[in-house]
Amino acid sequence: QVQLVESGGGLVQPGGSLRLSCAASGFTISGSSMSWFRQAPGKEREWVASITSGGGITTYTTSVKGRFTISRDNAKNTLYLQMNSLIPADTAVYYCKRGGSWGQGTQVTVSS
């Protein structure tokens, strides 16, 4: 069955970087469009970035454009989110998504 397992979250100072990973099983990520979402405390879950199947066209929400990069490693069947120039507003639980399947999430906290 489809399984998504996120990792790589943690506590980072403003201006720092983190790379999130989403290890996929039960399907091939190269053949699927996949996304990252996040949910901050007291807020609704919001879309962050997506990558299409095949050609891998990427799109981003405005607030992360130029700072975050979504990518995938087909050999490792893993989706990534490289996050640079982090700000406190990026604090949230980050989830990867494929179709109707979600991972369990990984906490990212940006604080000095």
C-alpha positions in Angstrom: 0.0 0.0 0.0 1.0 3.6 -0.4 3.2 4.9 2.5 4.8 8.3 2.9 7.3 8.9 5.7 8.6 12.5 6.3 11.8 13.3 8.1 14.3 16.1 8.5 12.4 18.6 10.6 13.8 20.3 13.6 14.6 23.6 15.3 16.5 26.1 13.3 17.4 29.8 13.7 15.9 32.4 11.4 18.0 32.5 8.2 18.9 28.9 8.5 18.2 25.9 6.2 16.6 22.5 6.5 16.0 19.7 4.0 12.9 17.7 4.4 12.6 14.2 3.0 9.6 12.1 2.1 10.4 8.4 1.6 7.7 6.8 -0.6 6.7 3.2 -0.9 4.0 1.3 -2.7 4.3 3.4 -5.8 6.9 5.1 -8.0 7.3 8.8 -7.4 8.5 9.6 -10.9 5.0 8.6 -12.2 3.1 10.7 -9.6 2.6 14.4 -9.0 3.5 15.1 -5.4 3.2 18.0 -3.1 4.3 19.5 0.2 1.8 21.1 2.6 2.2 22.7 6.0 0.0 23.4 9.0 0.9 26.1 11.5 -0.6 26.1 15.1 -4.2 27.3 15.0 -4.2 27.6 11.2 -5.5 25.5 8.3 -3.3 23.2 6.3 -1.9 25.1 3.3 -0.2 24.0 0.1 3.5 24.8 -0.2 4.9 23.3 -3.4 4.2 20.7 -6.0 6.2 18.7 -8.6 4.5 17.0 -11.6 5.1 13.5 -12.8 7.4 13.0 -15.7 9.0 16.3 -16.6 8.9 17.5 -13.0 7.5 21.0 -13.4 7.5 22.7 -10.0 5.2 25.3 -8.5 5.3 27.2 -5.2 3.1 29.3 -3.0 4.1 32.9 -3.2 5.5 33.1 0.4 8.2 30.5 -0.2 9.1 31.2 -3.8 12.8 31.8 -4.2 13.5 30.2 -0.8 12.2 26.6 -1.0 12.9 24.0 -3.7 10.9 20.9 -4.3 12.8 18.0 -5.9 12.8 14.2 -6.1 15.3 11.4 -6.4 13.7 8.7 -8.5 16.4 6.1 -7.6 15.7 6.6 -3.9 11.9 7.0 -4.5 12.2 10.1 -2.3 10.7 13.6 -2.4 12.6 16.5 -0.9 11.9 20.1 0.2 15.0 22.3 0.5 14.2 25.2 2.7 16.5 28.2 2.9 16.3 31.6 4.5 13.8 30.3 7.0 11.7 32.7 8.9 9.5 32.2 12.0 6.3 32.2 9.8 7.6 29.0 8.3 7.1 27.2 11.6 4.6 24.4 11.0 4.2 20.7 10.6 5.1 19.8 7.1 3.4 17.0 5.2 4.0 15.3 1.8 1.0 14.2 -0.2 0.3 12.0 -3.2 -3.3 11.8 -4.3 -5.3 11.0 -1.2 -2.4 9.8 0.8 -0.6 11.9 3.4 2.5 11.3 5.5 2.5 11.7 9.3 4.3 15.1 9.1 7.5 16.5 10.5 7.8 19.5 12.7 9.8 22.6 11.6 10.4 25.3 14.2 12.1 28.5 13.3 13.1 30.4 16.3 16.1 32.2 17.9 
